[in-house]
Amino acid sequence: MLGNEENKSQEGKKKSIFSKILKVIKWIVIVFLSFIVLLLLTRAIGQAIYNKTPNGGINESLYVDINGTKQWINIYGQNINNPVILYLHGGPGSPTSNIDYVFLRKWSDVYTVVTWDQRDTGLTAKMGIKEEVPYTYDLFMEDGIQMTRYLLNYLHKDKLILIGHSWGTAFGSNLSLKYPEYYHYYIGTGQLIDMVENEKGIVEAAKEWSKGDKEGEALVKKLETHDRKDILDYCEVRHDVMKRYNYHASAEDPDYNSYKALFFNPYYSLLDLFDKFNENPESHIKYLTFASSPEFDKFSLLNRTEFPIPYYNILGDKDYQTNYIQAEDYFNKVKAPRKKLYIMKNMTHGLLAVRSGEFSNIMHEIAKLEQNNNSTTTMV
């Protein structure tokens, strides 16, 4: 009898311990689920705030039929009567729509800002493409002019303003030169002049950075002698060189919380954000191959310095991703109705996406200059 009572007592203790464990697990699950619900609720509230349309303004996201594809844009501005500016992201193939509402909206009091995820990128890639087409100069120029004409018609404007970053400057400059009748003026930030010369410029600069650094010198030598057949390897070596000497695009921390910007993005679902961080590698390689092709070379601005519209540049004095020395030299040769060069000190390639407050101040100054000088036509 005594043995049976001891067994019952031990079984009771086991049940009691098991019951306590279940309670702990239950509370852990409850706390975890409550945290997730709170997180999602917080995100929904934040998204709702950032997705508000300003009084008298505009905030629209839509897919537009462009050159055989559906391409995503957002139109945001505090005053629908303001001039429209089309933002051309870099890469090629590197949209910033997962965070760029934070810094682009800093100019939305003087511009109606159009964010555009170019073909097969960002939220445009979510829709897919109708057919596999090679990336060519003519393809992107047709994309650009079709998007321009769509926006002019949709927003009832006579002309747009173009702003390009990195690859977007090659794109925007060429649109400005070929179709000046559609644009008020052009702003290039991280201005690319010529891809071949740009890569030579990185090597020459890196030779100076690496003096006395044996490992660095070997890395630069590898970059210099790379034949670029393996474009992914070339880009990796290039990035390693830039990062080693703190000239890479993300060398500086942004002047806003980028995690908060991602979390409260009003255009992206959580699945969209996940897809953004797991972008199609085939598309990435296709864009990289395009950037090293003869088709991309057609965007070169060498010996093309006559701009029919006002020309502005905003450059970083540590930007070798797109060589600021080459861009400044080119700027000095440009002839345009108006032109002005802004140099951001101790700034690499991030520019508008990193030191967004300083960049916004420049954008406001350009807007004011254009308002004041609208009737000036002297070539400089």
CORUR-V39034 format. One record per residue. PHI is phi in radians with two decimals (NA if undefined). PSI is psi in whole degrees, -180 to 180 (none if undefined). OMEGA is omega in radians with two decimals (999 if undefined). Layout:
phi->PHI psi->PSI omega->OMEGA
phi->PHI psi->PSI omega->OMEGA
This chain:
phi->NA psi->-42 omega->-3.11
phi->-1.10 psi->-39 omega->3.12
phi->-1.13 psi->-40 omega->3.12
phi->-1.10 psi->-41 omega->3.13
phi->-1.13 psi->-39 omega->3.12
phi->-1.14 psi->-41 omega->3.12
phi->-1.11 psi->-42 omega->3.11
phi->-1.10 psi->-40 omega->3.14
phi->-1.10 psi->-43 omega->3.13
phi->-1.16 psi->-41 omega->3.11
phi->-1.13 psi->-37 omega->3.10
phi->-1.11 psi->-42 omega->3.13
phi->-1.12 psi->-42 omega->3.13
phi->-1.08 psi->-44 omega->3.12
phi->-1.09 psi->-40 omega->3.14
phi->-1.11 psi->-45 omega->3.12
phi->-1.11 psi->-45 omega->3.13
phi->-1.06 psi->-41 omega->3.12
phi->-1.11 psi->-41 omega->3.12
phi->-1.15 psi->-40 omega->3.11
phi->-1.08 psi->-43 omega->3.11
phi->-1.07 psi->-40 omega->3.12
phi->-1.11 psi->-43 omega->3.12
phi->-1.07 psi->-46 omega->3.13
phi->-1.07 psi->-42 omega->3.13
phi->-1.02 psi->-45 omega->-3.12
phi->-1.23 psi->-35 omega->3.07
phi->-1.09 psi->-44 omega->3.12
phi->-1.10 psi->-43 omega->-3.14
phi->-1.09 psi->-46 omega->-3.14
phi->-1.10 psi->-43 omega->-3.13
phi->-1.09 psi->-48 omega->-3.13
phi->-1.14 psi->-37 omega->3.10
phi->-1.11 psi->-40 omega->3.11
phi->-1.10 psi->-44 omega->3.13
phi->-1.08 psi->-45 omega->3.13
phi->-1.07 psi->-44 omega->3.12
phi->-1.09 psi->-41 omega->3.13
phi->-1.10 psi->-46 omega->-3.14
phi->-1.16 psi->-37 omega->3.10
phi->-1.14 psi->-44 omega->3.10
phi->-1.06 psi->-43 omega->3.12
phi->-1.11 psi->-43 omega->-3.14
phi->-1.08 psi->-41 omega->3.12
phi->-1.15 psi->-46 omega->3.12
phi->-1.07 psi->-44 omega->3.11
phi->-1.06 psi->-42 omega->-3.14
phi->-1.08 psi->-40 omega->3.12
phi->-1.13 psi->-48 omega->-3.09
phi->-1.30 psi->-15 omega->-3.13
phi->-1.66 psi->5 omega->3.12
phi->-1.18 psi->146 omega->3.04
phi->-1.61 psi->125 omega->3.13
phi->-1.06 psi->147 omega->3.07
phi->-1.04 psi->124 omega->-3.13
phi->1.38 psi->4 omega->-3.09
phi->-2.00 psi->-155 omega->-3.09
phi->-2.58 psi->144 omega->3.01
phi->-2.66 psi->95 omega->-3.08
phi->-2.30 psi->134 omega->3.00
phi->-2.00 psi->134 omega->-3.09
phi->-2.74 psi->161 omega->3.03
phi->-1.77 psi->132 omega->-3.06
phi->-2.02 psi->137 omega->3.07
phi->-1.31 psi->109 omega->-3.09
phi->-2.25 psi->113 omega->2.94
phi->0.91 psi->45 omega->3.07
phi->1.52 psi->4 omega->3.13
phi->-2.37 psi->162 omega->2.99
phi->-1.74 psi->121 omega->-3.05
phi->-2.09 psi->137 omega->-3.02
phi->-1.49 psi->137 omega->3.01
phi->-2.40 psi->156 omega->2.89
phi->-2.17 psi->139 omega->3.11
phi->-2.06 psi->119 omega->-3.08
phi->-2.38 psi->131 omega->3.08
phi->-2.86 psi->153 omega->-3.10
phi->-1.51 psi->-15 omega->3.12
phi->-2.51 psi->114 omega->-3.05
phi->-1.08 psi->-18 omega->-3.14
phi->-1.49 psi->-8 omega->3.12
phi->-1.17 psi->157 omega->3.04
phi->-1.10 psi->152 omega->-3.09
phi->-1.70 psi->133 omega->3.10
phi->-2.11 psi->128 omega->-3.14
phi->-1.73 psi->120 omega->-3.12
phi->-1.61 psi->122 omega->3.13
phi->-1.83 psi->109 omega->-3.06
phi->-1.26 psi->170 omega->-3.06
phi->-1.58 psi->-161 omega->3.14
phi->2.28 psi->-100 omega->-0.01
phi->-1.14 psi->150 omega->3.10
phi->1.58 psi->21 omega->-3.11
phi->-2.17 psi->78 omega->3.14
phi->-1.23 psi->158 omega->-3.13
phi->-2.08 psi->19 omega->-3.03
phi->-1.16 psi->-10 omega->3.08
phi->-1.28 psi->-21 omega->3.12
phi->-2.39 psi->-12 omega->-2.89
phi->-1.23 psi->-13 omega->3.07
phi->-1.03 psi->-28 omega->-3.12
phi->-1.14 psi->-46 omega->-3.09
phi->-1.62 psi->-29 omega->3.13
phi->-1.21 psi->-33 omega->-3.12
phi->-1.23 psi->-12 omega->3.12
phi->-1.21 psi->-15 omega->3.06
phi->-1.89 psi->6 omega->-2.99
phi->-1.27 psi->-3 omega->3.04
phi->-1.43 psi->-20 omega->-3.14
phi->-2.04 psi->-15 omega->3.10
phi->-2.30 psi->149 omega->2.83
phi->-1.56 psi->116 omega->-2.96
phi->-1.70 psi->128 omega->3.08
phi->-1.88 psi->118 omega->3.01
phi->-1.64 psi->134 omega->-3.06
phi->-2.33 psi->120 omega->2.98
phi->-1.53 psi->108 omega->-3.06
phi->-1.15 psi->170 omega->-2.98
phi->-0.87 psi->136 omega->3.06
phi->1.07 psi->29 omega->3.08
phi->-2.34 psi->157 omega->3.01
phi->0.89 psi->-134 omega->-3.12
phi->-1.28 psi->-19 omega->3.01
phi->-1.16 psi->-40 omega->-3.14
phi->-1.10 psi->-27 omega->3.12
phi->-1.03 psi->-31 omega->-3.13
phi->-1.46 psi->-19 omega->-3.09
phi->1.37 psi->173 omega->3.11
phi->-2.06 psi->152 omega->-3.05
phi->-1.29 psi->-30 omega->-3.11
phi->-2.69 psi->157 omega->3.08
phi->-1.39 psi->115 omega->3.10
phi->-2.16 psi->145 omega->3.10
phi->-1.23 psi->145 omega->3.09
phi->-1.38 psi->121 omega->-3.12
phi->-2.34 psi->166 omega->3.05
phi->-0.98 psi->-50 omega->-3.09
phi->-1.10 psi->-36 omega->-3.13
phi->-1.07 psi->-49 omega->-3.10
phi->-1.25 psi->-35 omega->3.09
phi->-1.13 psi->-37 omega->3.10
phi->-1.20 psi->-40 omega->3.03
phi->-0.96 psi->-47 omega->-3.06
phi->-1.11 psi->-45 omega->-3.09
phi->-1.29 psi->-33 omega->3.07
phi->-1.17 psi->-41 omega->3.09
phi->-1.12 psi->-41 omega->3.11
phi->-1.03 psi->-50 omega->-3.11
phi->-1.11 psi->-38 omega->3.10
phi->-1.06 psi->-48 omega->-3.09
phi->-1.14 psi->-40 omega->3.11
phi->-1.05 psi->-43 omega->3.14
phi->-1.23 psi->-44 omega->-3.06
phi->-1.18 psi->-37 omega->-3.07
phi->-1.77 psi->4 omega->3.07
phi->1.00 psi->52 omega->3.12
phi->-2.08 psi->156 omega->3.08
phi->-1.51 psi->-35 omega->-3.11
phi->-2.54 psi->161 omega->3.03
phi->-1.99 psi->173 omega->2.92
phi->-1.96 psi->143 omega->3.09
phi->-1.92 psi->135 omega->2.92
phi->-2.27 psi->127 omega->3.12
phi->-2.11 psi->147 omega->3.03
phi->-2.10 psi->129 omega->3.07
phi->1.03 psi->-119 omega->3.06
phi->-0.91 psi->-36 omega->-3.14
phi->-1.05 psi->-23 omega->3.10
phi->-1.32 psi->-36 omega->3.06
phi->-1.14 psi->-43 omega->3.11
phi->-1.09 psi->-52 omega->-3.08
phi->-1.16 psi->-40 omega->3.11
phi->-1.07 psi->-43 omega->-3.13
phi->-1.19 psi->-38 omega->3.05
phi->-1.09 psi->-41 omega->-3.14
phi->-1.12 psi->-40 omega->-3.11
phi->-1.27 psi->-37 omega->-3.07
phi->-1.50 psi->-33 omega->-3.07
phi->-2.25 psi->56 omega->-3.05
phi->-1.09 psi->-22 omega->-3.11
phi->-1.17 psi->-14 omega->-3.11
phi->-1.69 psi->-5 omega->-2.97
phi->-2.27 psi->138 omega->3.06
phi->-1.22 psi->-52 omega->3.13
phi->-2.83 psi->171 omega->-3.07
phi->-2.17 psi->138 omega->3.06
phi->-2.17 psi->124 omega->3.10
phi->-2.01 psi->130 omega->3.10
phi->-2.22 psi->125 omega->-2.93
phi->1.21 psi->51 omega->-2.97
phi->-1.18 psi->125 omega->3.05
phi->-1.68 psi->129 omega->-3.13
phi->-1.73 psi->-51 omega->-3.10
phi->-2.71 psi->128 omega->-3.03
phi->-1.13 psi->-43 omega->-3.12
phi->-1.10 psi->-48 omega->3.13
phi->-1.16 psi->-33 omega->3.13
phi->-1.09 psi->-44 omega->-3.13
phi->-1.19 psi->-36 omega->3.05
phi->-1.10 psi->-39 omega->-3.14
phi->-1.11 psi->-37 omega->3.10
phi->-1.10 psi->-45 omega->-3.13
phi->-1.09 psi->-46 omega->-3.12
phi->-1.11 psi->-42 omega->3.11
phi->-1.16 psi->-41 omega->-3.10
phi->-1.16 psi->-29 omega->3.07
phi->-1.07 psi->-37 omega->3.10
phi->-1.25 psi->-43 omega->-3.13
phi->-1.06 psi->-36 omega->-2.96
phi->-1.58 psi->0 omega->-3.12
phi->-1.00 psi->127 omega->-3.12
phi->1.50 psi->-3 omega->-3.14
phi->-1.97 psi->98 omega->-3.03
phi->-1.03 psi->-45 omega->3.14
phi->-1.13 psi->-40 omega->3.12
phi->-1.14 psi->-41 omega->3.12
phi->-1.09 psi->-39 omega->3.11
phi->-1.14 psi->-39 omega->3.13
phi->-1.15 psi->-43 omega->3.12
phi->-1.15 psi->-39 omega->3.10
phi->-1.08 psi->-40 omega->3.10
phi->-1.09 psi->-41 omega->3.12
phi->-1.13 psi->-43 omega->-3.08
phi->-1.12 psi->-37 omega->-3.05
phi->-1.70 psi->2 omega->-3.11
phi->-1.18 psi->133 omega->-3.13
phi->-1.55 psi->-3 omega->3.06
phi->1.14 psi->12 omega->3.05
phi->-1.13 psi->-38 omega->3.02
phi->-1.67 psi->90 omega->-3.00
phi->-1.14 psi->-34 omega->3.12
phi->-1.14 psi->-42 omega->3.12
phi->-1.15 psi->-41 omega->3.11
phi->-1.04 psi->-46 omega->-3.13
phi->-1.13 psi->-34 omega->3.11
phi->-1.18 psi->-44 omega->3.10
phi->-1.11 psi->-44 omega->3.11
phi->-0.99 psi->-47 omega->3.13
phi->-1.12 psi->-41 omega->-3.14
phi->-1.08 psi->-40 omega->3.11
phi->-1.13 psi->-48 omega->-3.11
phi->-1.10 psi->-42 omega->-3.11
phi->-1.22 psi->-37 omega->-3.12
phi->-1.01 psi->-35 omega->-3.10
phi->-1.91 psi->15 omega->3.00
phi->1.14 psi->39 omega->3.07
phi->-1.98 psi->8 omega->-3.12
phi->-1.29 psi->164 omega->-2.99
phi->-1.10 psi->-29 omega->-3.12
phi->-1.80 psi->30 omega->-3.12
phi->-1.14 psi->-29 omega->-3.13
phi->-1.90 psi->149 omega->3.03
phi->-1.38 psi->141 omega->3.14
phi->-1.18 psi->159 omega->-3.12
phi->-1.53 psi->26 omega->3.06
phi->-2.59 psi->168 omega->-3.14
phi->-1.50 psi->106 omega->-3.07
phi->-1.20 psi->-30 omega->3.10
phi->-1.18 psi->-40 omega->3.07
phi->-1.12 psi->-40 omega->3.12
phi->-1.06 psi->-43 omega->3.09
phi->-1.11 psi->-47 omega->-3.03
phi->-1.11 psi->-38 omega->-3.08
phi->-1.75 psi->11 omega->-3.13
phi->-0.91 psi->123 omega->-3.06
phi->-1.37 psi->-11 omega->-3.06
phi->-1.78 psi->-22 omega->-3.02
phi->-1.81 psi->134 omega->2.90
phi->-1.37 psi->169 omega->3.08
phi->-1.06 psi->-37 omega->3.10
phi->-1.14 psi->-39 omega->3.09
phi->-1.06 psi->-42 omega->3.12
phi->-1.10 psi->-41 omega->3.10
phi->-1.08 psi->-44 omega->3.13
phi->-1.10 psi->-36 omega->3.14
phi->-1.06 psi->-39 omega->-3.12
phi->-1.46 psi->-4 omega->3.10
phi->-2.27 psi->51 omega->-3.05
phi->-1.13 psi->153 omega->-3.12
phi->-1.01 psi->114 omega->-3.11
phi->-1.11 psi->-29 omega->3.13
phi->-1.12 psi->-41 omega->3.09
phi->-1.14 psi->-40 omega->3.13
phi->-1.06 psi->-47 omega->-3.14
phi->-1.14 psi->-38 omega->3.14
phi->-1.07 psi->-41 omega->3.11
phi->-1.20 psi->-41 omega->3.12
phi->-1.11 psi->-41 omega->3.11
phi->-1.11 psi->-41 omega->3.08
phi->-1.03 psi->-42 omega->-3.09
phi->-1.15 psi->-20 omega->3.13
phi->-1.90 psi->19 omega->-3.06
phi->-1.83 psi->163 omega->3.05
phi->-1.04 psi->-28 omega->3.11
phi->-1.11 psi->-40 omega->3.11
phi->-1.18 psi->-35 omega->-3.14
phi->-1.05 psi->-21 omega->3.12
phi->-1.17 psi->-17 omega->3.09
phi->-1.41 psi->-5 omega->-3.11
phi->-0.93 psi->140 omega->3.13
phi->-1.76 psi->3 omega->-3.14
phi->-1.00 psi->129 omega->3.12
phi->1.12 psi->21 omega->3.06
phi->-2.22 psi->87 omega->-2.97
phi->-2.09 psi->3 omega->-3.12
phi->-1.65 psi->102 omega->-3.14
phi->-1.76 psi->123 omega->3.13
phi->-1.29 psi->-12 omega->-3.11
phi->-2.14 psi->160 omega->3.10
phi->-0.97 psi->144 omega->-2.99
phi->-2.22 psi->123 omega->3.13
phi->-2.17 psi->143 omega->3.03
phi->-2.24 psi->140 omega->3.01
phi->-2.17 psi->111 omega->-3.01
phi->-2.10 psi->153 omega->3.00
phi->-1.72 psi->136 omega->-3.07
phi->-1.38 psi->6 omega->3.02
phi->-2.20 psi->20 omega->-3.08
phi->-1.57 psi->109 omega->3.04
phi->-1.98 psi->-6 omega->3.02
phi->-1.03 psi->-49 omega->2.84
phi->-2.08 psi->114 omega->-2.87
phi->-1.09 psi->112 omega->-3.07
phi->-1.18 psi->-27 omega->3.14
phi->-1.17 psi->-44 omega->3.08
phi->-1.12 psi->-40 omega->-3.14
phi->-1.14 psi->-40 omega->3.14
phi->-1.20 psi->-40 omega->3.10
phi->-1.09 psi->-42 omega->3.11
phi->-1.13 psi->-43 omega->3.14
phi->-0.96 psi->-42 omega->-3.12
phi->-1.12 psi->-22 omega->3.14
phi->-1.61 psi->-16 omega->-3.08
phi->-1.15 psi->137 omega->2.97
phi->-1.98 psi->125 omega->-3.08
phi->-2.65 psi->161 omega->3.09
phi->-0.96 psi->-37 omega->3.03
phi->-2.61 psi->151 omega->3.03
phi->-2.70 psi->152 omega->3.07
phi->-2.72 psi->141 omega->-3.12
phi->-1.98 psi->131 omega->3.06
phi->-2.03 psi->132 omega->3.10
phi->-1.99 psi->120 omega->3.06
phi->-1.58 psi->121 omega->-3.03
phi->-1.29 psi->142 omega->3.12
phi->0.91 psi->44 omega->-3.07
phi->-2.19 psi->130 omega->3.06
phi->-1.58 psi->-135 omega->-2.95
phi->-1.56 psi->-10 omega->-3.08
phi->-1.13 psi->-46 omega->3.04
phi->0.83 psi->-108 omega->-3.02
phi->-1.08 psi->-29 omega->-3.08
phi->-1.56 psi->-8 omega->-3.09
phi->-1.98 psi->-61 omega->3.12
phi->-1.75 psi->68 omega->-2.94
phi->-1.20 psi->-31 omega->3.13
phi->-1.17 psi->-47 omega->3.10
phi->-1.11 psi->-41 omega->3.13
phi->-1.11 psi->-41 omega->3.12
phi->-1.08 psi->-39 omega->3.10
phi->-1.05 psi->-40 omega->3.11
phi->-1.15 psi->-41 omega->3.13
phi->-1.08 psi->-38 omega->3.10
phi->-1.18 psi->-37 omega->3.12
phi->-1.15 psi->-43 omega->3.12
phi->-1.08 psi->-43 omega->3.11
phi->-1.03 psi->-42 omega->3.14
phi->-1.19 psi->-41 omega->3.11
phi->-1.04 psi->-42 omega->-3.12
phi->-1.21 psi->-35 omega->3.07
phi->-1.13 psi->-42 omega->-3.08
phi->-1.34 psi->-28 omega->-3.02
phi->-1.92 psi->19 omega->-3.02
phi->-1.00 psi->-28 omega->-3.10
phi->-1.69 psi->-1 omega->-3.13
phi->-1.40 psi->132 omega->-3.11
phi->-2.28 psi->15 omega->-3.12
phi->-1.22 psi->129 omega->3.09
phi->-1.31 psi->136 omega->-3.13
phi->-2.20 psi->none omega->999
